[in-house]
Amino acid sequence: MSRITILLAEDNRINREGLRELLLSEADLHVIAEAENGRQAVSLTAQLCPDVVIMDVSMPLINGLEATRQILLSKAETKVLVFSSHSDDVYIEQARAFGASGYLIKQSDALMLPDAIRGAFHGEPFICPSKLTHSKRP
């Protein structure tokens, strides 16, 4: 079975470690790198070509939405799943406009993340179910 390679882009070290630990228990998911700011996420994606980038929105140097735009301009085959504490529709719509494959709110059930990653990898758009009533479906 081939593994889905993942880059974690999250400025909060504790959140990054928690995400890594959660994903370690998934045999088909493999974290290959971590970025602590948007600029590093863009650079590491260009170097390593992960299958999926888990992207926080509020990050230093380049915010996660702009980093998503830059990544997908140069690495269209990479999927970006935005994972953010921002639940406002404006963030979801901007992420989708920039080409993100999905948007998951950090306050969601953590067990949704592995399935959202798999869905993004397989080209299935994902929006946190709690937002579907407020946002148009992809």
N, C-alpha and C positions, 0 to 999 in steps of 0.2 A: 504494500500500500504506500503510495507516495504521500508525503506530508505537505501541508500547506505552510509555506514560510511566511513569517509575520515580523514586521517591524513595529515596535511599540513607541509611539510618540506622545509622551506625557511629561510635563515639567515637574510634577510632584513625585519625588523619589518613592515615597510610601505607596502611592497609587500604582506606580510602575511595578514595584516589587509585588504588590497584591495581584496585579494583572498577570505578571509572569507566573506566579504560583498557581493561579487559577488555570492557566493554559497548560502548565506542566502535566496536569492530570489527563489531558486530552491527547491520545496517541497519534492522532492525525494532524495535530497543530504543533508547529515548531517556531519558537521565537528565535530569530537569528540576530537581532540587534535592537538597541533601545536608543531613543533620542530624547534629549531633555529640552529641546527648543525646536521651533519650526525650521530654522535654517539647517540644523543638523538632520532633521527628518528628510528634507529635500536632498541633501548631500548623500546621506546613507542610502536612500532609495535609488539614487542614480548609480551608486557603486554596487549595491547588493541585489537589486531587482527583486525585492520580496513579492510574494503573491498578493499579500494584503498588508496595508498599513492601518493600524489602529491609531486614530488621530484625535488628540484633545483639541479643543478650540482655543482656549486661553493659554497661550504659551508665549514666552519671550522671543525677541528678535523678529520672528515672523509668526503671526497668529496661525492657528491650525487651518482656517479656511483658505487663507492665501497660500499656505504650504500645500494644501490639497490641490489648488488650482495649478501651482507650479509643477507639482509631481505629475499630474495627469496631462499636462501639456507635453512633457518629455517622455513619460512612461505610461502611455495609455493602457497598456496591458495590466498594470498594477491596479488593484482595487483599493479604494480608501473607504474605511468604515469610521465615521466620526463618532467618537465616544465622549460625550460632554455633559457637564452639569447644566448647561444652558438648554432650557426647554422651550424658549420662545420660538414661535413659528418662523420668525425672520431668519434665525440661524439655520433651521432645517431647510428652508427654501434656498438660502444662499449656498449651503453645502450641496444641495441637489443641482443648483445652477452651475456650480463648479465641477460637477461630475462625480460627486461622492456616491458610492454604491449603497450607502445606508447611513442611518443616524440612530444611535442608541443613547438614551439618557442615563447618566451614571447612577441615578437613583433607582433604576430598573433592577429587576432580579438578575443577579450576577450570572445565573445559569443561562440567560438569554445570549450572552456574549459568544460562546463557542458556536452556537447555531447561527448567529448573525454573521460570524466570520465565514463559516461554511457557505452560507447563502451568498455573501458578497463574492466569494471565490467562484461560485458557480453561476454568477450573473443574475442572481435573484435580488432585486432591490429590497431593502429592509428599512422600515421606520418603526421606532418604538411603538408598540401597540397602543399605549396611552395617548399618543399624539395623532393617531389615525382619524380620530373624530374631529380634530381641529385642522388638519393638514390634508391636502389632496394626496391621494394615493399615487405612488410613482407609476 
